[in-house]
Each structure stands twice: as C-alpha cells, then as structure tokens.
Amino acid sequence: QVQLVESGGGLVQTGGSLRLSCAASRSIFGLYVMGWYRQAPGKQRELVATVTSGSDTHYADSVKGRFTITRDNAKNTVYLQMNSLKPEDTAVYYCNLALTRPRVADYWGQGTQVTVSS
C-alpha cells in the first residue's frame, strides 16, 4: 500500500504561483506514472500533468508553458509548480500513482484546493 499526501494548495490572485507537493509513504520502484489531476465544481476530473518512472513528462494543453511537474526520488515526492495562474485553474488537485510493474495498482491522494481569484 502507498499513501499519497498532497500539500501546497491555497488562494492566489490571477497571475500568481503555487507549488503543490505529493509525498508518497514509501519509495516507489518499477514502472509507474505519477501525476496530477484536477476537478472543478460540476466538471469531470481531468489530467493536468504526469511524469513516468523513465522521467518522461506530459502536460494538458491548457497548462503547457505554465505548469512544471518534477520528481525528487530521494524524498519520494512529486511537485507541481504552477505559474501564471488563471481563474479557470481553480479546482481540487489530486495526486495519482499508477503502478504497472511489478504489479498493477492505482493510488490517489485526498486532494488539495487551489483557488485563483480574478
């Protein structure tokens, strides 16, 4: 089992920045994808950014050039640096770990609220 704990959310003005952190309860080995998703009120959860065990990254078009996902293996932590925030970035942000090897498993954090005021 892996627990994921997010932190770093909050209230920020348009154009501001926040850094989200997702700490895993133990080291992650094998093949996996870690990422951030978000869900705004009345909308479906959507992918924001992911990083693979091979360090490949992927971003939603809506955040490209503004958000950066990084990983610190020594701290078992994934970060999401969010710059030039817009009101439409307001959502609950969730951390996800999708393991594919040595076994298939899927873990979610509890979510952290990000609110961008106009």
C-alpha positions as CSV (number, residue, x, y, z in Angstrom):
1,Q,0.0,0.0,0.0
2,V,1.1,3.6,-0.7
3,Q,-0.4,6.7,0.8
4,L,-0.2,9.9,-1.0
5,V,-0.4,13.2,0.8
6,E,-0.8,16.5,-1.1
7,S,0.0,19.9,0.2
8,G,0.6,23.4,-1.1
9,G,-2.9,24.5,-2.2
10,G,-4.4,27.8,-1.3
11,L,-5.8,31.1,-2.5
12,V,-3.8,33.1,-5.0
13,Q,-4.6,36.0,-7.3
14,T,-4.6,35.8,-11.1
15,G,-1.0,35.6,-12.4
16,G,0.3,34.2,-9.1
17,S,2.1,31.0,-8.4
18,L,1.8,28.0,-6.2
19,R,3.7,24.8,-5.7
20,L,1.9,21.6,-4.9
21,S,3.7,18.6,-3.3
22,C,2.7,15.0,-3.2
23,A,4.6,12.8,-0.8
24,A,4.4,9.1,-1.1
25,S,4.6,7.0,2.1
26,R,7.4,4.8,0.7
27,S,9.8,4.6,-2.2
28,I,8.3,3.7,-5.5
29,F,10.0,1.1,-7.6
30,G,9.3,-0.5,-11.0
31,L,7.3,1.0,-13.8
32,Y,4.8,3.7,-12.9
33,V,3.3,7.1,-13.8
34,M,2.8,9.8,-11.2
35,G,0.7,12.7,-11.9
36,W,-1.7,15.5,-11.0
37,Y,-5.3,15.7,-11.9
38,R,-7.9,18.3,-11.1
39,Q,-11.6,18.6,-10.7
40,A,-13.5,21.8,-10.8
41,P,-17.1,22.0,-9.4
42,G,-19.6,20.4,-11.8
43,K,-16.8,19.1,-14.1
44,Q,-15.1,15.8,-14.7
45,R,-11.7,15.1,-13.2
46,E,-9.0,15.9,-15.8
47,L,-5.3,15.2,-16.2
48,V,-3.0,18.1,-15.6
49,A,0.5,16.6,-15.8
50,T,2.3,13.3,-15.4
51,V,5.8,12.0,-15.0
52,T,6.8,8.4,-15.7
53,S,9.4,6.3,-14.0
54,G,11.5,7.0,-17.0
55,S,11.2,10.7,-16.4
56,D,9.0,11.4,-19.4
57,T,6.6,14.2,-18.8
58,H,3.2,15.1,-20.3
59,Y,1.0,18.1,-19.9
60,A,-2.5,19.1,-20.7
61,D,-2.6,21.7,-23.4
62,S,-4.3,24.1,-21.0
63,V,-1.3,24.2,-18.7
64,K,1.7,23.8,-21.1
65,G,4.2,26.5,-20.6
66,R,2.8,27.5,-17.2
67,F,3.0,24.3,-15.1
68,T,6.0,22.1,-14.4
69,I,6.0,18.6,-12.9
70,T,9.1,17.4,-11.2
71,R,10.1,14.4,-9.0
72,D,12.5,14.1,-6.1
73,N,13.2,10.4,-5.7
74,A,15.2,10.9,-2.5
75,K,12.1,12.4,-0.9
76,N,9.5,10.2,-2.6
77,T,7.8,13.4,-3.7
78,V,6.4,14.8,-6.9
79,Y,5.9,18.6,-7.3
80,L,3.7,20.7,-9.5
81,Q,4.9,24.2,-10.0
82,M,2.1,26.4,-11.2
83,N,2.8,29.8,-12.6
84,S,0.7,32.4,-14.3
85,L,-2.4,31.0,-12.7
86,K,-5.8,31.8,-14.1
87,P,-9.3,31.6,-12.5
88,E,-10.0,28.6,-14.7
89,D,-7.2,26.7,-12.8
90,T,-9.4,26.8,-9.7
91,A,-10.1,23.1,-8.7
92,V,-9.3,20.4,-6.3
93,Y,-5.9,19.0,-7.3
94,Y,-5.3,15.3,-6.8
95,C,-2.1,13.3,-6.9
96,N,-2.1,9.9,-8.5
97,L,0.2,7.0,-8.7
98,A,-0.4,4.4,-11.3
99,L,1.8,1.3,-11.0
100,T,2.2,-1.1,-13.8
101,R,5.1,-3.2,-12.7
102,P,5.8,-5.3,-10.7
103,R,2.1,-5.1,-10.2
104,V,-0.9,-3.1,-11.3
105,A,-2.2,-0.7,-8.6
106,D,-3.7,2.8,-8.5
107,Y,-3.5,5.2,-5.7
108,W,-5.0,8.7,-5.1
109,G,-4.3,11.4,-2.6
110,Q,-7.0,13.2,-0.7
111,G,-6.8,16.4,-2.8
112,T,-5.8,20.0,-2.2
113,Q,-7.9,23.0,-3.1
114,V,-6.4,25.6,-5.4
115,T,-8.4,28.8,-5.8
116,V,-7.4,31.6,-8.2
117,S,-9.2,34.9,-7.7
118,S,-9.7,37.3,-10.6
